[in-house]
Amino acid sequence: MEINGNLTLLTTLNGAVGGAVDEAGNNYCSEFNTGRIFKFTPDGNNSLYCSGLIGPTGIVVDDANQLMYVANYSGNSISVIDMSVAYPSPTTLASGGLINGPDGLVFAPNGDLISANFNNNSVQRITPEGSVSQFATLNGSPNSGYLVRRGDDYLITGAYGPSIYQMDSEGNVSSFAGTGAAGSSDGSLTVSQFDFPIFIALSASCDSLQIAVFNNGGRIRLITGLGAISNLDDILIGANVQVFPNPVSEQFQLNFELAESAFVQIHLLDSNGRMVRSLVEEQLPSGQFTQQFAVAAQLPEGAYMVHMLLQGDSLTYPIMIQR
């Protein structure tokens, strides 16, 4: 079905504040006031997908592992949902402590979750096992909201800043756009103004940023000219890396194909995202890449990740070492 213009899928959502899209094109929207998530299929059908959440806001989908993660603002928690079952129920991945009014939620390159708190202006790193650590803090009281990842950096809204902030991969925070004074002035990044910026979205090429502004009648602001980051799918043919056998005993083989020459970094990470071994760090020609890698005998059994960084984007593939 081809659709031009706007399409209204559902008009009765009670507090629609977050969303995500899976690889099949299904849209998911969180309903803040009722603790539910609705699903919208590409052909326009909608249905209740999940309930039992507490003020759900940000959503991210891990297609490879069929998992959905949801930030519960009112519940001070992060929920995980098994998408492989027909009628999923949320379970708590992490709660309390450092998690205080979470809004935004994105994946880090190593597969961890990065969550921004609205209530205390802090940003957390959450492992797939639910371990929470402090990642960054926004100065003052901007009340951080939603965030996106652009390459290895993150852009985050500060509602009361009111500004857009940038965080690097080490958690260092700097001003990205906005004067810090409420307003609606256009212009360069240093003179533009925002009035309670909340939701933020990044274009597929990463060269423009869309920001939903709550106050002053509600507006959609657009930042352009950021410079494109190559879409990994355009370079990695089929967007598919083959790692086998999996589980791994003594060695595994890595296969992928490049449409053009590119600088490729591939690391073996442990379950906490720490690098165990650098596998590839070099400029590779276009074509098929196949190589065997030995697993050190002293490496403990358990879950690991093959992390591939290519042209500012990344893919992570879980593997299990068993002997």
Secondary structure, 3 states (H helix, E strand, C coil): CCCCCCCCCCCCCCCEEEEEECCCCCEEEEECCCCEEEEECCCCCEEEEECCCCCEEEEEEECCCCEEEEEECCCCEEEEEECCCCCCCCEEEEECCCCCCEEEEEECCCCCEEEEECCCCEEEEECCCCCEEEEEECCCCCCEEEEEEECCEEEEEECCCCEEEEECCCCCEEEEECCCCECCCCCCCCCCCECCEEEEEECCCCCCEEEEECCCCCEEEEECCCCCCCCHHHHEHHHCCEEECCCECCEEEEEEEECCCEEEEEEEEECCCCEEEEEEEEEECCEEEEEEEECCCCCCCEEEEEEEEECCEEEEEEEEECC
